[in-house]
Amino acid sequence: DLAAADSTTDIELPVFAGFDGSGSPTFDDVRLTDRDGILVRRGVRFSKPQHGVYAAHIPVSLGPVETGVYEGWSSLEVPVRGRTYRFVATHLEFQDAEPVQVAQASELLSLLADESRPTIVVGDFNSDAYGQVSGKATPSYAGFTDTWASRHPHLPGLSCCQAPDLLNDASILDTRVDFIFTRNLPHHGPFGTAAKDVRVVGDEPFWRTAAGLWPSDHAAVVATFVPQQGVQEIAKRRAHWYEH
């Protein structure tokens, strides 16, 4: 189910479509609406869905109309074993517009500055942590843990980008811009939370469709967070199974 969503860029304009039977020009209408959302498995409890649009944006002039390319964020709260987690999804501007991208990251940090609860922040941050593409790395996100780097410090975790038409034969992913960040996660005691099975999916040829399309221009980053009590229960069940 769609639990929370933002609506960011919304641009509409007429376009030349050709000529009619009398030779007069005809026009059509094209509209681009960009949204980001959080999907929740049906039956999962959540509350307080919120969303917003960053003030920092790229201005766009279409004749007399002044508009812009915007990005935003969505969040919600989820109770897990007596503790409330805040989950945030975002998409920041592309790296070539670094001042705007960095300003949006700063807005996000300010938004979460006073958040003391366990927090998970995911999204396309458009900042190449792998550092293999010159000029594509932007400042880091202070105070948050990069889940991929914590679990796989020696692996690149490439997630972007396939060809625009998604028809390239071999994967051409060469940057890591999609992140799962955490902060304030309890690491000790019976209610500690551990990140398990952090992986990239959609980056191997077997993910392609029968027509040869990659599932997206980005690969997906997946992480499973398990309360320590749950991990201990699993260990006990495995031990019991081995004994019998």
GROMACS elastic network, one bead per residue, 0.5 to 0.9 nm:
[ bonds ]
;  ai    aj funct       b0    kb
    1    38     6  0.84065   500
    1    39     6  0.54141   500
    1    40     6  0.52639   500
    1    41     6  0.62391   500
    1    42     6  0.58920   500
    2     5     6  0.74551   500
    2    37     6  0.68144   500
    2    38     6  0.60098   500
    2    40     6  0.63976   500
    2    41     6  0.89624   500
    3    37     6  0.74419   500
    3    38     6  0.56642   500
    3    39     6  0.57150   500
    3    40     6  0.60958   500
    3    46     6  0.81210   500
    3    47     6  0.89039   500
    3    49     6  0.67653   500
    3    75     6  0.88205   500
    3    76     6  0.77442   500
    4    36     6  0.85671   500
    4    37     6  0.56081   500
    4    38     6  0.53059   500
    4    39     6  0.75000   500
    4    49     6  0.53681   500
    4    50     6  0.64876   500
    4    51     6  0.69674   500
    4    74     6  0.59321   500
    4    75     6  0.65757   500
    4    76     6  0.70267   500
    5    35     6  0.67924   500
    5    36     6  0.55353   500
    5    38     6  0.62811   500
    5    39     6  0.89947   500
    5    49     6  0.83420   500
    5    50     6  0.77915   500
    5    51     6  0.62361   500
    5    52     6  0.87574   500
    5    73     6  0.77114   500
    5    74     6  0.55959   500
    5    75     6  0.81946   500
    6    34     6  0.85805   500
    6    35     6  0.55618   500
    6    36     6  0.55202   500
    6    37     6  0.64479   500
    6    50     6  0.84263   500
    6    51     6  0.53222   500
    6    52     6  0.61532   500
    6    53     6  0.71590   500
    6    71     6  0.86682   500
    6    72     6  0.62824   500
    6    73     6  0.62622   500
    6    74     6  0.60122   500
    7    10     6  0.77852   500
    7    33     6  0.74080   500
    7    34     6  0.60980   500
    7    36     6  0.69039   500
    7    37     6  0.89209   500
    7    51     6  0.85838   500
    7    52     6  0.81670   500
    7    53     6  0.76480   500
    7    70     6  0.89006   500
    7    71     6  0.83573   500
    7    72     6  0.75345   500
    8    33     6  0.73266   500
    8    34     6  0.55589   500
    8    35     6  0.58469   500
    8    36     6  0.80123   500
    8    52     6  0.84711   500
    8    53     6  0.62315   500
    8    54     6  0.87132   500
    8    69     6  0.76175   500
    8    70     6  0.51404   500
    8    71     6  0.53965   500
    8    72     6  0.61266   500
    9    32     6  0.73692   500
    9    33     6  0.57259   500
    9    34     6  0.51707   500
    9    35     6  0.76434   500
    9    67     6  0.86767   500
    9    68     6  0.68617   500
    9    69     6  0.52030   500
    9    71     6  0.70299   500
   10    31     6  0.72507   500
   10    32     6  0.55940   500
   10    34     6  0.64183   500
   10    67     6  0.84796   500
   10    68     6  0.82897   500
   10    69     6  0.79928   500
   10    70     6  0.84993   500
   11    30     6  0.83224   500
   11    31     6  0.56385   500
   11    32     6  0.52136   500
   11    33     6  0.65785   500
   11    67     6  0.74155   500
   11    68     6  0.80122   500
   11    69     6  0.85026   500
   12    29     6  0.72128   500
   12    30     6  0.56776   500
   12    32     6  0.62906   500
   12    33     6  0.84674   500
   13    28     6  0.86054   500
   13    29     6  0.59401   500
   13    30     6  0.56239   500
   13    31     6  0.65135   500
   13    62     6  0.81125   500
   14    27     6  0.62612   500
   14    28     6  0.55964   500
   14    30     6  0.61459   500
   14    31     6  0.87099   500
   15    26     6  0.86476   500
   15    27     6  0.54437   500
   15    28     6  0.53264   500
   15    29     6  0.60842   500
   15    30     6  0.68695   500
   16    19     6  0.87721   500
   16    25     6  0.73082   500
   16    26     6  0.62390   500
   16    28     6  0.64379   500
   16    29     6  0.88633   500
   17    25     6  0.74505   500
   17    26     6  0.54238   500
   17    28     6  0.58241   500
   18    23     6  0.88657   500
   18    24     6  0.83448   500
   18    25     6  0.56787   500
   18    26     6  0.54090   500
   18    27     6  0.71011   500
   19    22     6  0.76029   500
   19    23     6  0.52296   500
   19    24     6  0.52192   500
   19    26     6  0.53239   500
   19    27     6  0.85920   500
   20    23     6  0.52972   500
   20    24     6  0.55019   500
   20    25     6  0.63941   500
   20    26     6  0.63983   500
   21    24     6  0.74226   500
   22    25     6  0.89143   500
   34    70     6  0.86131   500
   34    71     6  0.85141   500
   35    71     6  0.85729   500
   35    72     6  0.84134   500
   36    71     6  0.86705   500
   36    72     6  0.75460   500
   36    73     6  0.73239   500
   36    74     6  0.75177   500
   36    89     6  0.78736   500
   36    90     6  0.72469   500
   36    91     6  0.74843   500
   37    73     6  0.83099   500
   37    74     6  0.66661   500
   37    75     6  0.89343   500
   37    89     6  0.73365   500
   37    90     6  0.85324   500
   38    74     6  0.70773   500
   38    75     6  0.76173   500
   38    76     6  0.84916   500
   38    87     6  0.89200   500
   38    88     6  0.82806   500
   38    89     6  0.67373   500
   39    42     6  0.89961   500
   40    43     6  0.82664   500
   40    44     6  0.66696   500
   40    45     6  0.87518   500
   40    46     6  0.85236   500
   41    44     6  0.58222   500
   42    45     6  0.85608   500
   44    78     6  0.81893   500
   45    77     6  0.88030   500
   45    78     6  0.63372   500
   45    79     6  0.70695   500
   46    49     6  0.79697   500
   46    76     6  0.66721   500
   46    77     6  0.55144   500
   46    79     6  0.68830   500
   47    76     6  0.59964   500
   47    77     6  0.52048   500
   47    78     6  0.65193   500
   47    79     6  0.86419   500
   48    75     6  0.79703   500
   48    76     6  0.54382   500
   48    77     6  0.60507   500
   48    78     6  0.89809   500
   49    74     6  0.73612   500
   49    75     6  0.57029   500
   49    77     6  0.71647   500
   50    73     6  0.83808   500
   50    74     6  0.56085   500
   50    75     6  0.52102   500
   50    76     6  0.62467   500
   51    72     6  0.74180   500
   51    73     6  0.55213   500
   51    75     6  0.62319   500
   51    76     6  0.88369   500
   52    71     6  0.88108   500
   52    72     6  0.55497   500
   52    73     6  0.54774   500
   52    74     6  0.65467   500
   53    56     6  0.87423   500
   53    70     6  0.69565   500
   53    71     6  0.59025   500
   53    73     6  0.64347   500
   53    74     6  0.89929   500
   54    57     6  0.70675   500
   54    70     6  0.69261   500
   54    71     6  0.59857   500
   54    72     6  0.53700   500
   54    73     6  0.78762   500
   54   103     6  0.87152   500
   54   104     6  0.60258   500
   54   107     6  0.69384   500
   54   108     6  0.82000   500
   55    70     6  0.80464   500
   55    71     6  0.87178   500
   55    72     6  0.89731   500
   55   103     6  0.86690   500
   55   104     6  0.75544   500
   55   107     6  0.81380   500
   56    70     6  0.75814   500
   56    71     6  0.83558   500
   56    99     6  0.88601   500
   56   100     6  0.57012   500
   56   101     6  0.79642   500
   56   103     6  0.61332   500
   56   104     6  0.58475   500
   56   107     6  0.84112   500
   57    68     6  0.65053   500
   57    69     6  0.58418   500
   57    70     6  0.50857   500
   57    71     6  0.71844   500
   57    93     6  0.79085   500
   57   100     6  0.60407   500
   57   101     6  0.83844   500
   57   103     6  0.88682   500
   57   104     6  0.80987   500
   58    67     6  0.87067   500
   58    68     6  0.53740   500
   58    69     6  0.51014   500
   58    70     6  0.68192   500
   58    93     6  0.86360   500
   58    97     6  0.81184   500
   58   100     6  0.71384   500
   59    66     6  0.73384   500
   59    67     6  0.60483   500
   59    69     6  0.64869   500
   59    70     6  0.87360   500
   60    65     6  0.83824   500
   60    66     6  0.60345   500
   60    67     6  0.50972   500
   60    69     6  0.69492   500
   61    64     6  0.70833   500
   61    65     6  0.58414   500
   61    67     6  0.61459   500
   61    68     6  0.76202   500
   62    65     6  0.50511   500
   62    66     6  0.63735   500
   62    67     6  0.75793   500
   63    66     6  0.78436   500
   69    93     6  0.86610   500
   70    92     6  0.88619   500
   70    93     6  0.78807   500
   71    90     6  0.78943   500
   71    91     6  0.61221   500
   71    92     6  0.59522   500
   71    93     6  0.65631   500
   71   104     6  0.81327   500
   72    89     6  0.87507   500
   72    90     6  0.60008   500
   72    91     6  0.63210   500
   72    92     6  0.73390   500
   72   104     6  0.85115   500
   73    88     6  0.70229   500
   73    89     6  0.56762   500
   73    91     6  0.68649   500
   73    92     6  0.88554   500
   73   108     6  0.82292   500
   74    87     6  0.84326   500
   74    88     6  0.57305   500
   74    89     6  0.53641   500
   74    90     6  0.64982   500
   75    86     6  0.70076   500
   75    87     6  0.54534   500
   75    89     6  0.62377   500
   75    90     6  0.87353   500
   75   121     6  0.88130   500
   76    85     6  0.84766   500
   76    86     6  0.59025   500
   76    87     6  0.55065   500
   76    88     6  0.67412   500
   77    84     6  0.64419   500
   77    85     6  0.56331   500
   77    87     6  0.61658   500
   77    88     6  0.88794   500
   78    83     6  0.83488   500
   78    84     6  0.55677   500
   78    85     6  0.52556   500
   78    86     6  0.64285   500
   78    87     6  0.74767   500
   79    82     6  0.62916   500
   79    83     6  0.55637   500
   79    85     6  0.61993   500
   79    86     6  0.88716   500
   80    83     6  0.53090   500
   80    84     6  0.61814   500
   80    85     6  0.72101   500
   80   227     6  0.84746   500
   81    84     6  0.83124   500
   81   191     6  0.78048   500
   81   227     6  0.82179   500
   82   191     6  0.89561   500
   83   117     6  0.85519   500
   83   118     6  0.83849   500
   83   191     6  0.84458   500
   84   117     6  0.69080   500
   84   118     6  0.71788   500
   85   117     6  0.62567   500
   85   118     6  0.50095   500
   85   119     6  0.57567   500
   85   120     6  0.75576   500
   85   185     6  0.86872   500
   86   115     6  0.86805   500
   86   117     6  0.68300   500
   86   118     6  0.62760   500
   86   120     6  0.63284   500
   86   121     6  0.83512   500
   87   118     6  0.87036   500
   87   119     6  0.59492   500
   87   121     6  0.59902   500
   87   122     6  0.79721   500
   88   119     6  0.76378   500
   88   120     6  0.61985   500
   88   122     6  0.62590   500
   88   123     6  0.84249   500
   89   120     6  0.85249   500
   89   121     6  0.57899   500
   89   123     6  0.54466   500
   89   124     6  0.87608   500
   90   108     6  0.87511   500
   90   121     6  0.76693   500
   90   122     6  0.64700   500
   90   124     6  0.68060   500
   90   125     6  0.74773   500
   91   122     6  0.86567   500
   91   123     6  0.55454   500
   91   125     6  0.57952   500
   91   126     6  0.78830   500
   92    95     6  0.87100   500
   92   100     6  0.86081   500
   92   101     6  0.58193   500
   92   102     6  0.85385   500
   92   104     6  0.65111   500
   92   105     6  0.71816   500
   92   123     6  0.81323   500
   92   124     6  0.64533   500
   92   125     6  0.50278   500
   92   126     6  0.61707   500
   92   127     6  0.88234   500
   93    96     6  0.84452   500
   93    97     6  0.68030   500
   93    98     6  0.78696   500
   93   100     6  0.66750   500
   93   102     6  0.85538   500
   93   104     6  0.76726   500
   93   124     6  0.88471   500
   93   125     6  0.75463   500
   93   126     6  0.65889   500
   94    97     6  0.59059   500
   94    98     6  0.73215   500
   94   100     6  0.86155   500
   94   101     6  0.66268   500
   94   125     6  0.80996   500
   94   126     6  0.53409   500
   94   127     6  0.80412   500
   95    98     6  0.51366   500
   95    99     6  0.88002   500
   95   100     6  0.87793   500
   95   101     6  0.66025   500
   95   102     6  0.89368   500
   95   125     6  0.88229   500
   95   126     6  0.55191   500
   95   127     6  0.62553   500
   95   128     6  0.82383   500
   95   135     6  0.83990   500
   95   136     6  0.58506   500
   95   137     6  0.75479   500
   95   138     6  0.74200   500
   96    99     6  0.87230   500
   96   101     6  0.85718   500
   96   135     6  0.83713   500
   96   136     6  0.73344   500
   97   100     6  0.56521   500
   97   101     6  0.61966   500
   97   102     6  0.87246   500
   98   102     6  0.59096   500
   98   103     6  0.83477   500
   98   127     6  0.89971   500
   98   136     6  0.86193   500
   98   138     6  0.69868   500
   99   102     6  0.52878   500
   99   103     6  0.60893   500
   99   104     6  0.86389   500
  100   103     6  0.50671   500
  100   104     6  0.61674   500
  100   105     6  0.86515   500
  101   104     6  0.51931   500
  101   105     6  0.62970   500
  101   106     6  0.86914   500
  101   125     6  0.82717   500
  101   126     6  0.77156   500
  101   127     6  0.84985   500
  101   138     6  0.82369   500
  102   105     6  0.50161   500
  102   106     6  0.61887   500
  102   107     6  0.86847   500
  102   138     6  0.70542   500
  102   139     6  0.71427   500
  103   107     6  0.62846   500
  103   108     6  0.87289   500
  104   108     6  0.62834   500
  104   109     6  0.86926   500
  105   108     6  0.50595   500
  105   109     6  0.62420   500
  105   110     6  0.86392   500
  105   125     6  0.81568   500
  105   141     6  0.75539   500
  106   109     6  0.50832   500
  106   110     6  0.61858   500
  106   111     6  0.85587   500
  106   141     6  0.85206   500
  107   110     6  0.50784   500
  107   111     6  0.61052   500
  107   112     6  0.87672   500
  108   112     6  0.64004   500
  108   113     6  0.84891   500
  109   112     6  0.52441   500
  109   113     6  0.57764   500
  109   141     6  0.76845   500
  109   142     6  0.81500   500
  109   143     6  0.89932   500
  110   114     6  0.79935   500
  111   114     6  0.76126   500
  111   115     6  0.82276   500
  112   115     6  0.51295   500
  112   116     6  0.85985   500
  112   119     6  0.88816   500
  113   116     6  0.83418   500
  115   118     6  0.82030   500
  115   119     6  0.78120   500
  115   184     6  0.88482   500
  116   119     6  0.80723   500
  116   183     6  0.85904   500
  116   184     6  0.66799   500
  117   183     6  0.82479   500
  117   184     6  0.62085   500
  117   185     6  0.78336   500
  118   182     6  0.75745   500
  118   183     6  0.59951   500
  118   186     6  0.72687   500
  119   181     6  0.81922   500
  119   182     6  0.55986   500
  119   183     6  0.52529   500
  119   184     6  0.63086   500
  119   185     6  0.68314   500
  120   180     6  0.69370   500
  120   181     6  0.57449   500
  120   183     6  0.67263   500
  120   184     6  0.89854   500
  120   185     6  0.84751   500
  121   144     6  0.88911   500
  121   179     6  0.79684   500
  121   180     6  0.58113   500
  121   182     6  0.61930   500
  121   183     6  0.85457   500
  122   125     6  0.83943   500
  122   178     6  0.75795   500
  122   179     6  0.56694   500
  122   181     6  0.61909   500
  122   182     6  0.87149   500
  123   126     6  0.89409   500
  123   177     6  0.85023   500
  123   178     6  0.56877   500
  123   179     6  0.58459   500
  123   180     6  0.69768   500
  123   181     6  0.89680   500
  124   127     6  0.83295   500
  124   177     6  0.58680   500
  124   179     6  0.66322   500
  125   128     6  0.84364   500
  125   177     6  0.56092   500
  125   178     6  0.59554   500
  125   179     6  0.69315   500
  126   136     6  0.82261   500
  126   137     6  0.83598   500
  126   138     6  0.83291   500
  126   176     6  0.82903   500
  126   178     6  0.71825   500
  127   130     6  0.89151   500
  127   131     6  0.88915   500
  127   136     6  0.63705   500
  127   137     6  0.50573   500
  127   138     6  0.52972   500
  127   139     6  0.77914   500
  127   140     6  0.81261   500
  127   175     6  0.86625   500
  127   176     6  0.75072   500
  127   177     6  0.51278   500
  127   178     6  0.82466   500
  128   131     6  0.55357   500
  128   132     6  0.78265   500
  128   133     6  0.75416   500
  128   135     6  0.88759   500
  128   136     6  0.55345   500
  128   138     6  0.71494   500
  128   175     6  0.55795   500
  128   176     6  0.51307   500
  128   178     6  0.86181   500
  129   132     6  0.85156   500
  129   136     6  0.85853   500
  129   137     6  0.62284   500
  129   138     6  0.82700   500
  129   140     6  0.83409   500
  129   156     6  0.86864   500
  129   175     6  0.73960   500
  129   176     6  0.56023   500
  129   177     6  0.65193   500
  130   133     6  0.81193   500
  130   137     6  0.81369   500
  130   156     6  0.59925   500
  130   157     6  0.78883   500
  130   158     6  0.75948   500
  130   174     6  0.82878   500
  130   175     6  0.58928   500
  130   176     6  0.54637   500
  130   177     6  0.81813   500
  131   134     6  0.69269   500
  131   135     6  0.82503   500
  131   136     6  0.70002   500
  131   137     6  0.60567   500
  131   175     6  0.71931   500
  131   176     6  0.81214   500
  132   136     6  0.82391   500
  132   137     6  0.89052   500
  132   174     6  0.70846   500
  132   175     6  0.67384   500
  133   136     6  0.57247   500
  133   137     6  0.79226   500
  133   174     6  0.74822   500
  133   175     6  0.69618   500
  134   137     6  0.76361   500
  135   138     6  0.80889   500
  136   175     6  0.86550   500
  137   140     6  0.85720   500
  139   142     6  0.89354   500
  141   144     6  0.62676   500
  141   145     6  0.86526   500
  141   181     6  0.89424   500
  142   145     6  0.85665   500
  143   182     6  0.88612   500
  143   183     6  0.70602   500
  144   181     6  0.58248   500
  144   182     6  0.54888   500
  144   183     6  0.51724   500
  144   184     6  0.85775   500
  145   148     6  0.88755   500
  145   149     6  0.82883   500
  145   150     6  0.74543   500
  145   180     6  0.83378   500
  145   181     6  0.53238   500
  145   182     6  0.51104   500
  145   183     6  0.62680   500
  146   149     6  0.54662   500
  146   150     6  0.62029   500
  146   151     6  0.88263   500
  146   179     6  0.69247   500
  146   180     6  0.62758   500
  146   182     6  0.68306   500
  147   150     6  0.51236   500
  147   151     6  0.62890   500
  147   152     6  0.84089   500
  147   179     6  0.75809   500
  147   180     6  0.57289   500
  147   181     6  0.58513   500
  147   182     6  0.69851   500
  147   195     6  0.73497   500
  147   198     6  0.74364   500
  147   223     6  0.79698   500
  148   151     6  0.53114   500
  148   152     6  0.56692   500
  148   153     6  0.73522   500
  148   155     6  0.86895   500
  148   157     6  0.73161   500
  148   179     6  0.74553   500
  148   180     6  0.72320   500
  148   181     6  0.86030   500
  148   198     6  0.63344   500
  148   199     6  0.77185   500
  148   221     6  0.85330   500
  148   223     6  0.84486   500
  149   152     6  0.51395   500
  149   154     6  0.78244   500
  149   155     6  0.79665   500
  149   156     6  0.85965   500
  149   157     6  0.85453   500
  150   153     6  0.58765   500
  151   195     6  0.80999   500
  151   196     6  0.83018   500
  151   197     6  0.85123   500
  151   198     6  0.69808   500
  152   155     6  0.54437   500
  152   156     6  0.81326   500
  152   157     6  0.81393   500
  152   198     6  0.82645   500
  153   156     6  0.80364   500
  155   158     6  0.86849   500
  156   174     6  0.89253   500
  156   175     6  0.81981   500
  156   176     6  0.71951   500
  157   175     6  0.81287   500
  157   176     6  0.61108   500
  157   199     6  0.78946   500
  157   200     6  0.66559   500
  157   221     6  0.84072   500
  158   161     6  0.85530   500
  158   173     6  0.57843   500
  158   174     6  0.57863   500
  158   175     6  0.51689   500
  158   177     6  0.79178   500
  158   178     6  0.86173   500
  158   200     6  0.78457   500
  158   203     6  0.83627   500
  158   219     6  0.77836   500
  159   162     6  0.89039   500
  159   173     6  0.58994   500
  159   174     6  0.73015   500
  159   175     6  0.61427   500
  159   176     6  0.51734   500
  159   177     6  0.66423   500
  159   178     6  0.64461   500
  159   200     6  0.72758   500
  159   201     6  0.87511   500
  159   202     6  0.88042   500
  159   203     6  0.74465   500
  159   217     6  0.85757   500
  159   218     6  0.53941   500
  159   220     6  0.67046   500
  159   221     6  0.75126   500
  160   172     6  0.79416   500
  160   174     6  0.61178   500
  160   175     6  0.53212   500
  160   176     6  0.62987   500
  160   177     6  0.68283   500
  160   178     6  0.79558   500
  160   217     6  0.65538   500
  160   219     6  0.64489   500
  161   164     6  0.83734   500
  161   171     6  0.85348   500
  161   172     6  0.65769   500
  161   174     6  0.68092   500
  161   175     6  0.72486   500
  161   216     6  0.85556   500
  161   217     6  0.50780   500
  161   218     6  0.52846   500
  161   219     6  0.77649   500
  162   165     6  0.81909   500
  162   166     6  0.59635   500
  162   167     6  0.82091   500
  162   168     6  0.70580   500
  162   171     6  0.65395   500
  162   172     6  0.55860   500
  162   173     6  0.59275   500
  162   174     6  0.89720   500
  162   214     6  0.76234   500
  162   216     6  0.74471   500
  162   218     6  0.65910   500
  162   219     6  0.85891   500
  163   167     6  0.66294   500
  163   168     6  0.59969   500
  163   171     6  0.88682   500
  163   172     6  0.76439   500
  163   214     6  0.89994   500
  163   217     6  0.65409   500
  164   167     6  0.80234   500
  164   168     6  0.89611   500
  164   217     6  0.66842   500
  165   168     6  0.78183   500
  165   213     6  0.79220   500
  165   214     6  0.88962   500
  165   217     6  0.83903   500
  166   169     6  0.88406   500
  166   212     6  0.79392   500
  166   213     6  0.51622   500
  166   214     6  0.51976   500
  166   215     6  0.77202   500
  166   216     6  0.69054   500
  166   217     6  0.63487   500
  167   170     6  0.89566   500
  167   211     6  0.86171   500
  167   212     6  0.59729   500
  167   213     6  0.52151   500
  167   214     6  0.67483   500
  168   171     6  0.68867   500
  168   172     6  0.77753   500
  168   212     6  0.81951   500
  168   213     6  0.80067   500
  168   214     6  0.80843   500
  169   172     6  0.88652   500
  169   205     6  0.79630   500
  169   212     6  0.76928   500
  169   213     6  0.89473   500
  170   204     6  0.85400   500
  170   205     6  0.72015   500
  171   174     6  0.89464   500
  171   203     6  0.67075   500
  171   204     6  0.70735   500
  171   205     6  0.73861   500
  171   214     6  0.87234   500
  173   176     6  0.84066   500
  173   203     6  0.77735   500
  173   217     6  0.86676   500
  173   218     6  0.79058   500
  173   219     6  0.81921   500
  175   178     6  0.89905   500
  176   179     6  0.78805   500
  178   218     6  0.83406   500
  178   219     6  0.85100   500
  178   220     6  0.76946   500
  178   221     6  0.68361   500
  179   221     6  0.71088   500
  180   221     6  0.75776   500
  180   222     6  0.81822   500
  180   223     6  0.76218   500
  182   185     6  0.67896   500
  183   186     6  0.89348   500
  184   187     6  0.87813   500
  185   192     6  0.73358   500
  185   193     6  0.62544   500
  185   194     6  0.83089   500
  186   189     6  0.80042   500
  186   191     6  0.70535   500
  186   193     6  0.56339   500
  186   194     6  0.83738   500
  186   227     6  0.89525   500
  187   191     6  0.79450   500
  187   193     6  0.54876   500
  187   194     6  0.67147   500
  187   227     6  0.89896   500
  187   228     6  0.81029   500
  188   191     6  0.70597   500
  188   193     6  0.77075   500
  188   228     6  0.79200   500
  189   192     6  0.54013   500
  189   228     6  0.75263   500
  189   229     6  0.83504   500
  190   193     6  0.88717   500
  190   227     6  0.78320   500
  190   228     6  0.58341   500
  190   229     6  0.51079   500
  190   230     6  0.88053   500
  190   232     6  0.86937   500
  191   227     6  0.57998   500
  191   228     6  0.57699   500
  191   229     6  0.59598   500
  191   230     6  0.87309   500
  192   226     6  0.84659   500
  192   227     6  0.55431   500
  192   228     6  0.50123   500
  192   229     6  0.74057   500
  193   225     6  0.64141   500
  193   226     6  0.55623   500
  193   228     6  0.54270   500
  193   229     6  0.84851   500
  194   224     6  0.83872   500
  194   225     6  0.55368   500
  194   226     6  0.53585   500
  194   227     6  0.61976   500
  194   228     6  0.64296   500
  194   231     6  0.85050   500
  195   198     6  0.71515   500
  195   223     6  0.66464   500
  195   224     6  0.57725   500
  195   226     6  0.63779   500
  195   227     6  0.88229   500
  196   223     6  0.64298   500
  196   224     6  0.51558   500
  196   225     6  0.58091   500
  196   226     6  0.68796   500
  197   222     6  0.77905   500
  197   223     6  0.58528   500
  197   224     6  0.59883   500
  197   225     6  0.84674   500
  198   221     6  0.73244   500
  198   222     6  0.56327   500
  198   224     6  0.66786   500
  199   220     6  0.83172   500
  199   221     6  0.58151   500
  199   222     6  0.53272   500
  199   223     6  0.64909   500
  200   203     6  0.70136   500
  200   219     6  0.65149   500
  200   220     6  0.55562   500
  200   222     6  0.61627   500
  200   223     6  0.88974   500
  201   204     6  0.75752   500
  201   207     6  0.82544   500
  201   219     6  0.58285   500
  201   220     6  0.52170   500
  201   221     6  0.64295   500
  201   222     6  0.73365   500
  202   205     6  0.81128   500
  202   206     6  0.83396   500
  202   207     6  0.54520   500
  202   208     6  0.79285   500
  202   214     6  0.74046   500
  202   215     6  0.64664   500
  202   216     6  0.77599   500
  202   218     6  0.79320   500
  202   220     6  0.62342   500
  202   221     6  0.89799   500
  203   206     6  0.85919   500
  203   207     6  0.70912   500
  203   208     6  0.89515   500
  203   214     6  0.81516   500
  203   215     6  0.88280   500
  203   218     6  0.82038   500
  203   219     6  0.54599   500
  203   220     6  0.80627   500
  204   207     6  0.58219   500
  204   208     6  0.78039   500
  204   214     6  0.88605   500
  205   208     6  0.56126   500
  205   212     6  0.88283   500
  205   214     6  0.78484   500
  206   209     6  0.81073   500
  207   213     6  0.86550   500
  207   214     6  0.66552   500
  207   215     6  0.68478   500
  208   211     6  0.77527   500
  208   212     6  0.54744   500
  208   213     6  0.51908   500
  208   215     6  0.62364   500
  209   212     6  0.51338   500
  209   213     6  0.51878   500
  209   214     6  0.66344   500
  209   215     6  0.73338   500
  210   213     6  0.74405   500
  213   216     6  0.81136   500
  214   217     6  0.70739   500
  214   218     6  0.88987   500
  214   219     6  0.89555   500
  215   218     6  0.80890   500
  215   219     6  0.79002   500
  216   219     6  0.66029   500
  216   220     6  0.86490   500
  226   229     6  0.81930   500
  226   230     6  0.63382   500
  226   231     6  0.66035   500
  227   230     6  0.52581   500
  227   231     6  0.65663   500
  227   232     6  0.89050   500
  228   232     6  0.61512   500
  228   233     6  0.85200   500
  229   232     6  0.51261   500
  229   233     6  0.62200   500
  229   234     6  0.86941   500
  230   233     6  0.50489   500
  230   234     6  0.62334   500
  230   235     6  0.86529   500
  231   234     6  0.51179   500
  231   235     6  0.62270   500
  231   236     6  0.86975   500
  232   235     6  0.50350   500
  232   236     6  0.62174   500
  232   237     6  0.86657   500
  233   236     6  0.51166   500
  233   237     6  0.62493   500
  233   238     6  0.86720   500
  234   237     6  0.51185   500
  234   238     6  0.61972   500
  234   239     6  0.86044   500
  235   238     6  0.51264   500
  235   239     6  0.61384   500
  235   240     6  0.85661   500
  236   239     6  0.50437   500
  236   240     6  0.60938   500
  236   241     6  0.85392   500
  237   240     6  0.50051   500
  237   241     6  0.60971   500
  237   242     6  0.86506   500
  238   242     6  0.61676   500
  238   243     6  0.85914   500
  239   242     6  0.51535   500
  239   243     6  0.62142   500
  239   244     6  0.87484   500
  240   243     6  0.51354   500
  240   244     6  0.63759   500
  241   244     6  0.52451   500
